[in-house]
Amino acid sequence: MKIIDLKVRCVAIPLNAQLRHNTGVHPGYFLRTILELVTDEGLIGLGEVGGGDQRAALLKLKPRVVGMDPFHLELIKLKVLRSIYYLSNARLYAAIEMACLDIQGKVLNRPLSDLLGGSVRSKIPMIAYLFWRYDRPDGKHDERAEDLADHCVELHETLGVKSMKLKAGVQSPAEEARVLRLCRERLGDDFGLRIDPNGLWSVATAVKIGQQLQDLGLEYFEDPSWGLEGNAAVRKKLNIPIATNMYPNKFDDLGPAIRLGAVDIVLTDIHYWEGPRGVKDLCAVCQTFNLGVAMHSGAEFGIELAAMLHTASTIPTMTFAGDAHYHYLLDDIIEGGLMPYKEGCIAVPQGPGLGVTLDEDKMKFYGTYYEKKGDYYARFHQDPYRPDWYPTVGGM
């Protein structure tokens, strides 16, 4: 079996609000690049990657992939990810690995999870991911801690989720800390609480806010300050587990992070950690050093979410509920539409490979929508209600 073609398309799907974070605003839609690998036996493997329009970057790798056997992932990784350091991009390789594993599963008539050791759970618990929102469904903006606590209660009641995470670094640290306190009051002691300022806060601010929140029993404090040194400095001062999807988010930084004592929990990400197989490698290292693992979300659509669910289902130590922006999407590009939440969980897709199929009508529709709306990563920091705003680090 050989790969004979690599095809790429960009699509965008609208959201139910504009989502704010400390480096800008998701302007009412997410966009993804969809990859299809075609084999000489007529099988098609699906992959997905974010970060804006990645079509040109993936097509540069096409000559390295065409002619390869999709089962020979170590060789494909050497050619795609290891050959030239200044073209090395784990995100692009991960989309290719995802598609190759989808093909392998279809050849073997086995789910992708079986290629990673087999599932230990059939469904994955997910969180209520809270963002400060512009243009909510009611037309208003989130302005106070009560707005986000109300949203958290709504997601608990409608999706069944039993944990939340606040994307912080938007309002004042004190107001954001108040969100978690309100959620604890309204949802009880067993509801999981997390906060993630994405490294924006200074060490002093992160320690101050962390000390204020210690009595709430947080599941973890994610990227409280910038870099390995920032996380390590905060960790020394608090009795809250420190988590990260930023430092480290690649194998080069994993050793230094462990030596510095910078982290307690590493959030796995298929794209940062070189595909589903790379995530398994990461989890083996984390287990060796008694680090926890959780699942990071990158604003994915159904293809990548399927890969995330399959991968998470094979990791016995992944006991935290997974991140997902998914409940903000109004639709999906896979047949059947959005995967449903049931009692706070999303089921691991059934069927060979990823277990999902593209809906070509929706691909066409949301491809046209992308062409209309454009790639917002070039203007990613833009805040439509504060045109002169720009992001800062350590500014709070």
Helices and strands as residue ranges (DSSP letters): E 3-14, E 18-21, E 24-26, E 29-39, E 44-49, H 55-65, H 73-77, I 78-82, G 85-87, H 90-108, H 112-115, E 123-125, E 128-130, E 132-134, H 145-159, E 164-167, H 173-187, E 194-196, H 203-213, G 214-216, E 220-222, H 227-237, E 242-244, H 251-260, E 265-268, H 275-288, E 292-295, H 302-313, G 326-328, E 345-347, H 360-373, G 376-379
